[in-house]
Amino acid sequence: MRRKQSEAAAETPTEELHTGSGAPATGARTLEQALGLQVRSTRRSLDLTVSDLASAAGISVGMLSKIENGLISPSLGTLQSIATALNVPLSSLFASFEEKRDCSFVPAGQGVHIERRGTKVGHQYELLGHALGGEVAVEPYLITLSEEAVPYTGFQHAGVEFIYMLSGEVIYRHGDRSYHLRPGDSLLFDSAASHGPQELVVRPMRYLSIIMYPRQPS
């Protein structure tokens, strides 16, 4: 019986493995799709309609619509006309297809030590990585509050923040509520509200803080 079950399992196609995240899957883009997205993004950044760009490039609205949706493979001549109408180099239309996926590696103990707005004596911040591109900026910090540290609940900035307590204990305030954080506890909150360590119960303490916010267009 076990042999039959094992043989049946071997004949069953292996299912694709997924993480527990609810983030949508990202598939590989074709060149046509990447070109289309870049054309549409550039057109919109210039506040042009499909009709405006099609007229300026000397092509039909239908053709431009198909190009933006990645449904056809346009000729280099057509792409050059579109690039000229957008006043951008032809090579820029291929930028999203050629972009490299961002990755930041920081060896242990080699994070960048910085002082952020509102940082007090004894508040040590070590930046553990950085993202160069994308629509969302992510800043992971290892925060250490030493024996000399004093409470500070006036931090306030855009985005959301995630805190994971590593050692020590702190009463952490967010808005009008306070939370007693011990090792293993976590807190995820809207960082537009005032927040920060209200009472340093057991010092020194360390916690991981990850701040995420929409990146401002350059």
C-alpha positions in Angstrom: 0.0 0.0 0.0 2.8 2.4 0.9 4.5 1.7 -2.3 1.4 2.5 -4.3 0.9 5.7 -2.4 4.5 6.7 -3.0 4.3 5.9 -6.7 1.1 7.9 -7.0 2.7 10.8 -5.2 5.6 10.7 -7.7 3.3 10.9 -10.6 1.5 13.9 -9.1 3.0 17.2 -10.4 4.8 19.2 -7.8 2.7 22.2 -6.7 4.3 25.6 -6.9 5.5 26.7 -3.5 4.3 30.1 -2.1 5.2 32.2 0.9 2.5 33.1 3.4 2.5 36.7 2.1 -0.7 38.2 0.5 1.5 40.2 -1.9 0.5 39.7 -5.5 2.8 37.6 -7.6 5.1 39.3 -10.0 5.7 37.6 -13.3 8.4 38.1 -15.9 7.5 41.0 -18.3 7.9 40.6 -22.0 9.7 43.3 -23.9 6.4 44.4 -25.4 4.8 44.8 -21.9 7.8 46.6 -20.5 7.8 49.0 -23.5 4.1 49.6 -23.1 4.3 50.4 -19.4 7.2 52.8 -20.0 5.4 54.6 -22.8 2.2 54.9 -20.7 4.1 56.1 -17.6 6.0 58.7 -19.6 2.9 59.9 -21.4 1.0 60.3 -18.1 3.9 62.1 -16.4 3.7 64.7 -19.2 -0.1 64.9 -18.8 -0.7 63.8 -22.4 -3.8 61.8 -23.5 -3.5 58.8 -25.8 -4.9 61.0 -28.6 -2.3 63.7 -27.9 0.6 61.4 -28.1 -0.7 59.4 -31.1 -1.2 62.6 -33.0 2.3 63.9 -32.2 3.9 60.6 -33.1 2.0 60.3 -36.3 0.3 57.0 -35.5 -3.3 55.9 -34.8 -4.9 56.0 -31.4 -5.6 52.3 -31.8 -2.0 51.4 -32.5 -0.7 53.4 -29.5 -3.3 51.8 -27.3 -2.1 48.3 -28.4 1.5 49.4 -27.8 0.8 50.6 -24.3 -1.0 47.4 -23.5 1.9 45.3 -24.8 -0.2 43.7 -27.4 2.0 44.3 -30.4 5.7 44.6 -31.1 6.3 48.1 -32.6 9.0 48.8 -35.1 12.0 50.8 -34.2 10.8 53.6 -36.4 7.5 53.7 -34.5 9.3 53.7 -31.2 11.6 56.5 -32.4 8.5 58.6 -33.4 7.0 58.0 -29.9 10.3 58.9 -28.2 10.6 62.1 -30.2 7.0 63.0 -29.4 7.7 62.4 -25.7 11.0 64.3 -26.0 13.0 61.4 -24.4 15.8 59.2 -25.7 14.7 56.0 -27.4 16.8 54.0 -24.9 14.7 55.3 -22.0 11.7 53.4 -23.3 13.6 50.2 -22.6 14.5 51.2 -19.1 11.9 49.2 -17.2 12.8 46.1 -19.1 16.5 46.4 -18.3 16.2 47.5 -14.7 17.9 45.4 -12.1 16.1 44.2 -9.0 17.3 46.0 -5.9 19.1 44.2 -3.1 21.0 45.5 -0.1 23.4 43.3 1.9 24.9 44.6 5.2 27.3 42.4 7.1 26.8 42.1 10.9 27.9 45.2 12.8 28.5 47.2 9.6 25.2 49.1 9.4 25.4 52.9 8.9 25.1 54.7 12.3 23.1 57.8 12.0 21.2 60.4 14.0 17.5 61.0 13.0 15.3 63.9 13.8 14.3 64.0 17.5 17.1 61.5 18.5 18.2 62.0 22.1 21.3 61.1 24.0 21.6 57.3 24.3 19.4 56.6 21.3 21.6 54.7 18.8 20.3 54.0 15.2 22.0 51.6 12.9 20.6 51.5 9.3 20.6 47.9 8.2 19.9 48.4 4.5 18.5 50.7 1.9 16.3 50.4 -1.3 17.5 52.4 -4.3 14.3 52.3 -6.3 10.7 51.3 -6.3 7.6 53.2 -5.3 8.0 52.4 -1.6 11.0 53.4 0.5 12.0 50.9 3.3 14.3 51.9 6.2 15.2 49.0 8.6 16.9 50.2 11.8 18.4 48.4 14.7 17.7 50.7 17.6 19.6 50.6 20.9 18.6 52.6 23.9 21.5 52.7 26.4 21.5 53.4 30.1 21.8 57.2 29.4 18.7 57.2 27.1 15.7 59.3 28.0 12.1 58.8 26.8 10.9 60.5 23.7 7.4 60.2 22.2 7.5 63.0 19.6 8.5 60.9 16.5 6.1 61.6 13.7 6.5 60.9 9.9 4.8 59.5 6.9 4.1 55.8 6.3 3.9 52.8 8.6 6.4 51.4 11.1 7.0 47.9 12.4 8.8 47.3 15.7 10.1 44.0 17.0 11.5 43.9 20.5 14.8 42.0 20.9 15.9 42.7 24.4 15.0 44.9 27.4 11.5 46.3 28.0 9.8 49.5 27.1 6.4 51.2 27.4 5.9 52.4 23.8 3.4 55.1 23.1 1.4 55.5 19.9 -1.1 58.3 19.7 -3.2 58.1 22.9 -2.3 54.5 23.7 0.7 52.8 25.3 2.0 49.3 24.9 4.4 47.3 27.2 6.9 45.6 24.8 9.0 42.7 25.9 11.4 40.5 23.9 9.4 38.8 21.1 6.6 41.5 21.1 5.8 43.4 18.0 4.0 46.6 17.0 2.7 47.8 13.6 1.3 51.3 13.4 0.5 54.4 11.3 3.6 56.5 12.0 1.8 59.8 11.1 0.7 59.8 14.8 3.1 60.8 17.5 5.0 57.8 18.8 8.1 56.7 20.7 9.4 55.1 23.9 7.4 56.6 26.8 9.1 54.6 29.7 12.3 52.7 29.6 11.5 49.8 31.9 14.6 47.6 31.4 17.7 49.1 30.0 19.7 48.8 27.8 17.2 47.7 25.2 17.3 46.8 21.5 14.5 46.6 18.9 14.2 46.3 15.2 12.3 49.2 13.6 11.2 49.1 9.9 9.8 52.2 8.4 7.9 52.1 5.1 6.5 55.1 3.2 5.7 56.1 -0.4 8.7 57.4 -2.2 8.4 61.0 -3.5 8.8 61.4 -7.2 12.1 63.0 -8.2 
